[in-house]
């Protein structure tokens, strides 16, 4: 989450949960994580394909170093720029799924 004041906060649940779609196997579902989401805040939701992407030397994509890309006025442009940076980091097509959703208030 990126607060309106420019401070970023990594949101992590207190407990691990099964991957989406597998809770129906009888495992307990995820517990809600409640955080204030105030005017001007934004939240980037992403799959593991984003943060597990590696360059040719094996270095992971450091998403926290790219948060400035999300400062654009147009949220679609912000996500497009972030994706372009991710593809540039990998050096070509992404080897894994990489979905991102930027939510702003």
N, C-alpha and C positions, 0 to 999 in steps of 0.2 A: 504494500500500500504506500502511496506517496501522498503525504499530507499537503494541504494547500500551502503551508509555510515552507515547503521544499524538503522536508525531512522524510526519509524513506524508512519504512518499518516492514520487516519480513514477518509475515503472519504464518505461524505454524501451530497446528492443533496440539493439545496436550497429549493425545493418544493417537496411535496409528489406527487406520481404518482400512477395510478391504478396498481394493480398487473399485471405481465406479462400475456398477453393473454386476458385481459379485456378492453384494449383500444378500441377495436372494438365496444364497446357498446355506442359509441358516446362521451365518456369522452376524454378530451385532453390527448395526449400521453406524455411520459416523455420528459423532456428537456435534451439535452446532457450535460454531465458533463465532461469538458475537463481539464486534468491534464497532466503535463509533465511526460513522461515515458522514463527515460533515461537508458543508458547501465548499467546493474547490478541491476536495480530495479525489484521488483516482486510484483504482485498483486494477492491477494486471493479473489476469488468470492465465495460466499457461500449462502445457503438458511437459512431461519430463524430456521430450525430444528437444526442447529449447535449452534447458540448463545442462543436458548431457551431451550436447553437440561439441565436437572436438575439431581443432584445426589439424593440419598435416603433421604437426609435431606432437599431437596428443593433448594439447592444452584445452581445457574446458572453456565454454563460452561463459564469460563472467557477466551475467545479466545485471548485477548491481552496478557494474561500471558503465552501463549503457543507459541508465535511467534518464539522463539528459535528453535522449531522443524522444522521450514521452512528453516533453514540455511544449510541443507544438499545439497551436490552437485547434487544428483539425485532428480529431482522434484517429480517423482512418489513415491520415498521412503519417501520424506518429507510429502506428502499428506497422504500416508499410515500410517506413524507414528502419524500424527495429528488425523486421524480417530481412530486409536487404542487408543489414549489418550482420545478421546471423548467417546468411548465405555466404557473404564475403568472408566471414570468419572460417567457415567450413571449407571454402574454396570451390564450391560447386553445389549441386543438388544435395539436399539434406538426406542423410541415410535413415532417418527415423521420422515419424510423424512429429509435427511441431505446430501446435495450435495455440493461438493467443487471442485473448479477448480483453479489451481495455474498457473499463467502466468508469465513467466520471459522474460526479455530482456537482 
